[in-house]
Amino acid sequence: MSLVGKFDTPGSLRDVPAGSPLYDRWHATIGALIARSTSLSGSGVYVDPSERDLDVTATRAYTWTGFSRPLLMKHRDDRDAAFAEGEKRSTQIEYLEWHVDRDPSGVIVRVTFTTETPEYWKALAAVDPDRVVALYRELVDPAVRAKDLFKANGRYDPLNRWNTTDGIVHYVMPINSMRDLLGVSQEVERTGAALDGYGALPYGRETGADARINIDLWSINRKGYAVATADPPGPLIIDWDDSGWTDPAGEPVGDHWTIVRGVRGAALRVVYEVPPAAGYRVGDIRIGGRPIAFGGQLAEHVIMSAHGVIDRGAS
């Protein structure tokens, strides 16, 4: 018997009732992105847990931080320049994207982070467009209209205004997707003879996420183990670190993180917003003595993850 009978939706969300065709459609979407068995590095394999029997003896979280590593490398000596460029969604390439809301004076009052993939929203739109409109109204703005989200031919538009300029629901960067996450997870180590992480170098990937996933999976495979995606597959916000952040009085900030979709340790949508009773705004908080002027300053402290399972008995 395979480990997974049917791939679950991201974060095990239940946006539509049981029995909806969404769940079969989603399983088929994921299944089409995973080969039955792929040798990545050494004698181990990466497998499709819905097609291959596995005796799970360990689990693994592949983790990285949410701010774009290429921007930190490009602006090594000017972090403000890195954060400023990081406000563009086109630069948010670590499977984390965010949208910043500011008050009339330009001070940040809210930062919304998402790890949701376009594949899921396209699948949901195909089976229940009304539910998509309702969720957009709930997550972004009650003013959302169906014609804002769907083209004249009825097809869902992932680049609609409420997911780009006026808000955020899911990824818009082409390399942030379930296809890319599962694709890099099945990427074969290029040298064919690596004995450790250094043996796989030189390595061309710039993003922290893809490099982290590759190195971890290759090292597991070289032990002769079988690995697979955990179910449900997908990128998640596993945690965040706001230690050392201070309010205008110089005191440690409270917990201003709100999980909107998912749960603590496996969140898909998180909002950082200071409650009015606190008497200050997100932009009044200081990180390392610097006031928050960009969403990327928070993203740098968001811990991302993808999860896998391991069969140590496989060879």
C-alpha positions as CSV (number, residue, x, y, z in Angstrom):
1,M,0.0,0.0,0.0
2,S,1.3,3.5,-0.8
3,L,1.9,6.0,1.9
4,V,-0.5,8.5,0.5
5,G,-3.9,7.5,-0.8
6,K,-4.7,11.0,-2.1
7,F,-2.6,14.1,-1.7
8,D,-4.2,16.6,0.7
9,T,-4.7,20.2,0.0
10,P,-2.1,22.8,1.2
11,G,-2.2,23.0,4.9
12,S,-5.1,20.5,4.8
13,L,-7.4,23.5,4.0
14,R,-11.1,22.8,3.5
15,D,-12.2,25.7,1.4
16,V,-14.9,23.6,-0.2
17,P,-17.0,20.8,1.3
18,A,-16.0,17.1,1.2
19,G,-17.0,15.5,-2.0
20,S,-16.0,18.5,-4.1
21,P,-14.1,17.6,-7.3
22,L,-11.4,19.9,-6.0
23,Y,-9.8,17.2,-4.0
24,D,-9.4,14.7,-6.9
25,R,-8.3,17.5,-9.1
26,W,-5.6,18.6,-6.6
27,H,-4.4,15.0,-6.1
28,A,-4.0,14.7,-9.9
29,T,-2.2,18.1,-10.0
30,I,0.4,16.9,-7.5
31,G,0.7,13.4,-9.0
32,A,1.6,14.9,-12.3
33,L,4.5,16.8,-10.8
34,I,6.2,13.8,-9.1
35,A,8.0,10.9,-10.9
36,R,7.5,7.5,-9.5
37,S,11.2,7.2,-8.7
38,T,14.2,9.4,-9.3
39,S,17.8,8.8,-8.3
40,L,19.1,12.2,-7.0
41,S,22.6,11.4,-5.6
42,G,24.1,8.1,-4.7
43,S,22.1,5.0,-4.3
44,G,18.9,6.5,-2.7
45,V,15.8,7.7,-4.6
46,Y,13.1,10.3,-4.4
47,V,9.7,8.7,-4.9
48,D,6.0,9.5,-5.3
49,P,4.5,8.5,-2.0
50,S,1.1,7.9,-3.6
51,E,2.7,5.4,-6.0
52,R,5.5,3.8,-3.9
53,D,5.2,1.9,-0.6
54,L,7.4,3.5,2.1
55,D,8.2,2.6,5.7
56,V,8.6,6.0,7.2
57,T,11.4,6.0,9.8
58,A,12.1,9.7,9.9
59,T,10.8,13.1,8.9
60,R,12.7,16.1,7.8
61,A,12.0,19.8,7.6
62,Y,14.1,21.6,4.9
63,T,14.3,25.2,6.2
64,W,15.5,28.6,5.0
65,T,14.7,32.3,5.6
66,G,12.2,34.2,3.6
67,F,14.1,37.2,2.2
68,S,15.8,36.9,-1.2
69,R,19.3,35.6,-0.9
70,P,20.3,37.1,-4.3
71,L,19.4,40.6,-3.1
72,L,21.5,40.2,0.0
73,M,24.4,39.1,-2.2
74,K,23.9,41.9,-4.7
75,H,23.6,44.6,-2.0
76,R,26.1,43.0,0.5
77,D,27.1,46.4,1.9
78,D,23.8,48.2,1.7
79,R,21.0,46.3,3.4
80,D,18.5,49.2,2.9
81,A,19.0,48.9,-0.9
82,A,18.4,45.2,-0.6
83,F,15.2,45.7,1.3
84,A,14.0,48.5,-1.0
85,E,14.4,46.3,-4.0
86,G,12.8,43.4,-2.1
87,E,9.5,45.3,-2.0
88,K,8.9,44.3,-5.7
89,R,7.1,41.0,-5.9
90,S,9.4,40.1,-8.9
91,T,12.3,39.8,-6.4
92,Q,10.5,37.7,-3.8
93,I,11.9,34.3,-4.9
94,E,12.3,32.2,-1.7
95,Y,8.7,30.7,-1.8
96,L,7.6,33.7,0.3
97,E,5.8,36.7,-1.0
98,W,4.4,39.7,0.9
99,H,2.4,42.8,0.5
100,V,2.9,46.0,2.6
101,D,0.2,48.4,3.7
102,R,1.1,51.9,4.8
103,D,-0.9,54.7,6.4
104,P,-1.3,58.1,4.6
105,S,2.1,59.3,6.0
106,G,3.8,56.3,4.4
107,V,4.5,54.4,7.7
108,I,4.0,50.6,7.5
109,V,0.9,49.4,9.4
110,R,0.6,45.8,8.1
111,V,2.6,43.2,6.3
112,T,0.9,40.1,4.8
113,F,2.9,37.0,4.0
114,T,1.8,34.1,1.8
115,T,3.1,30.7,0.8
116,E,0.1,29.8,-1.3
117,T,0.6,28.5,-4.8
118,P,-1.1,29.5,-8.0
119,E,-1.8,25.9,-8.8
120,Y,-4.1,25.5,-5.9
121,W,-6.1,28.7,-6.6
122,K,-6.4,27.8,-10.3
123,A,-7.8,24.4,-9.3
124,L,-10.2,26.0,-6.8
125,A,-11.3,28.6,-9.4
126,A,-12.0,25.8,-11.9
127,V,-14.5,24.0,-9.6
128,D,-15.9,26.8,-7.5
129,P,-15.4,30.4,-8.8
130,D,-17.9,31.8,-6.3
131,R,-15.8,30.4,-3.4
132,V,-12.7,32.1,-4.9
133,V,-14.5,35.5,-4.9
134,A,-15.7,34.9,-1.3
135,L,-12.2,34.1,-0.1
136,Y,-10.7,37.1,-1.8
137,R,-13.3,39.3,-0.1
138,E,-12.4,37.7,3.2
139,L,-8.7,37.8,2.8
140,V,-8.2,41.1,0.9
141,D,-11.1,43.4,0.5
142,P,-15.0,43.2,0.6
143,A,-15.0,45.3,-2.6
144,V,-13.6,42.4,-4.7
145,R,-15.9,41.6,-7.7
146,A,-16.0,38.5,-9.8
147,K,-15.0,40.5,-12.9
148,D,-11.8,41.6,-11.1
149,L,-10.7,38.0,-10.8
150,F,-11.9,36.3,-13.9
151,K,-11.3,37.1,-17.6
152,A,-14.1,37.5,-20.1
153,N,-13.8,33.8,-21.0
154,G,-14.3,32.9,-17.4
155,R,-10.7,31.9,-16.8
156,Y,-9.2,32.8,-13.4
157,D,-6.5,35.6,-13.7
158,P,-3.7,35.0,-11.1
159,L,-2.3,38.5,-11.9
160,N,-5.5,40.3,-10.9
161,R,-5.2,43.6,-9.1
162,W,-6.2,42.1,-5.7
163,N,-3.3,39.7,-5.9
164,T,-0.7,42.2,-7.2
165,T,-1.0,46.0,-6.7
166,D,-3.9,46.1,-4.3
167,G,-3.3,43.0,-2.1
168,I,-2.0,39.5,-2.0
169,V,-3.5,36.0,-1.9
170,H,-1.0,33.7,-3.6
171,Y,2.4,33.7,-5.4
172,V,2.8,35.6,-8.6
173,M,6.5,35.0,-9.2
174,P,6.9,32.2,-11.8
175,I,9.5,30.3,-9.9
176,N,7.4,30.3,-6.7
177,S,5.0,27.4,-7.4
178,M,4.3,23.8,-6.5
179,R,5.8,22.8,-9.8
180,D,9.1,24.5,-8.9
181,L,9.2,23.2,-5.4
182,L,8.6,19.6,-6.4
183,G,10.8,20.1,-9.4
184,V,13.8,21.2,-7.4
185,S,13.1,18.4,-5.0
186,Q,13.7,15.9,-7.8
187,E,16.7,17.6,-9.3
188,V,19.6,15.3,-9.9
189,E,23.0,16.2,-8.5
190,R,25.1,17.2,-11.4
191,T,28.5,15.7,-10.8
192,G,27.2,12.1,-10.2
193,A,30.1,11.5,-7.8
194,A,29.6,13.8,-4.9
195,L,30.6,12.4,-1.5
196,D,29.3,15.3,0.5
197,G,27.8,18.8,0.1
198,Y,31.0,20.3,-1.0
199,G,31.4,17.6,-3.6
200,A,28.3,18.8,-5.4
201,L,29.9,22.2,-6.0
202,P,30.2,24.3,-8.1
203,Y,26.5,24.9,-7.8
204,G,24.7,27.6,-9.8
205,R,21.5,28.2,-7.9
206,E,21.3,31.5,-6.2
207,T,18.2,31.1,-4.0
208,G,18.6,30.0,-0.4
209,A,15.5,27.8,-0.7
210,D,16.5,25.7,-3.7
211,A,20.1,25.2,-2.4
212,R,18.9,24.1,1.0
213,I,16.4,21.6,-0.5
214,N,19.0,20.2,-2.9
215,I,21.8,19.8,-0.3
216,D,19.5,18.1,2.2
217,L,17.9,15.7,-0.2
218,W,21.2,14.8,-1.9
219,S,22.9,14.1,1.4
220,I,20.0,11.8,2.5
221,N,20.0,10.0,-0.9
222,R,23.7,9.4,-0.6
223,K,23.0,7.3,2.5
224,G,20.9,5.0,0.3
225,Y,17.6,6.2,1.8
226,A,14.3,6.8,-0.1
227,V,12.8,10.2,0.4
228,A,9.4,11.7,-0.5
229,T,7.4,14.8,0.1
230,A,5.4,14.8,3.2
231,D,1.6,15.1,2.8
232,P,0.3,17.7,2.2
233,P,3.2,18.9,0.0
234,G,4.1,22.6,-0.3
235,P,6.0,25.4,1.3
236,L,5.1,26.6,4.7
237,I,5.9,29.3,7.3
238,I,7.2,27.1,10.1
239,D,8.2,29.9,12.5
240,W,9.5,33.5,12.9
241,D,12.0,35.2,15.1
242,D,11.1,38.6,16.5
243,S,13.6,38.5,19.5
244,G,15.3,41.8,19.9
245,W,12.6,43.8,18.2
246,T,11.7,46.9,20.2
247,D,8.7,49.2,20.4
248,P,9.1,53.1,20.5
249,A,9.8,52.9,24.3
250,G,12.7,50.5,23.7
251,E,10.8,47.5,25.2
252,P,10.4,44.1,23.5
253,V,7.5,44.0,21.2
254,G,4.5,41.7,21.9
255,D,3.3,38.9,19.6
256,H,1.8,40.7,16.7
257,W,1.7,37.8,14.3
258,T,-1.7,36.4,13.2
259,I,-2.0,33.2,11.3
260,V,-4.9,33.6,8.9
261,R,-4.6,30.3,7.0
262,G,-2.9,27.2,8.4
263,V,-1.7,26.7,11.9
264,R,1.4,27.6,14.0
265,G,4.3,25.6,12.7
266,A,2.5,25.1,9.3
267,A,1.2,28.5,8.2
268,L,0.2,29.5,4.7
269,R,-0.9,33.1,5.3
270,V,0.4,35.3,8.2
271,V,-0.3,38.9,8.9
272,Y,2.0,41.1,11.0
273,E,0.0,44.1,12.4
274,V,0.2,46.0,15.7
275,P,-3.2,46.3,17.5
276,P,-4.4,49.9,17.9
277,A,-4.4,49.5,21.7
278,A,-0.6,49.2,21.6
279,G,-0.3,52.9,20.5
280,Y,2.3,52.4,17.8
281,R,2.6,51.0,14.2
282,V,4.7,48.4,12.5
283,G,6.9,51.1,11.1
284,D,7.6,52.4,14.6
285,I,9.2,49.1,15.6
286,R,13.0,48.8,15.4
287,I,14.9,45.7,14.4
288,G,18.6,45.9,15.4
289,G,18.0,49.6,16.1
290,R,16.6,50.3,12.6
291,P,13.0,51.3,12.2
292,I,10.9,49.0,9.9
293,A,10.7,50.7,6.6
294,F,10.3,47.6,4.3
295,G,8.4,44.4,4.5
296,G,11.6,42.5,3.7
297,Q,13.0,43.4,7.1
298,L,10.4,41.1,8.6
299,A,10.7,38.5,5.8
300,E,14.4,38.1,6.7
301,H,13.1,36.8,10.1
302,V,10.5,34.4,8.7
303,I,11.5,30.8,8.7
304,M,10.3,28.8,5.7
305,S,10.1,25.1,5.3
306,A,9.3,22.2,3.1
307,H,8.8,18.8,4.6
308,G,9.8,15.3,3.7
309,V,9.6,11.7,4.9
310,I,12.5,9.2,4.9
311,D,12.6,5.4,4.6
312,R,16.0,4.4,6.0
313,G,15.3,0.8,5.1
314,A,15.3,1.5,1.4
315,S,18.3,1.1,-0.8
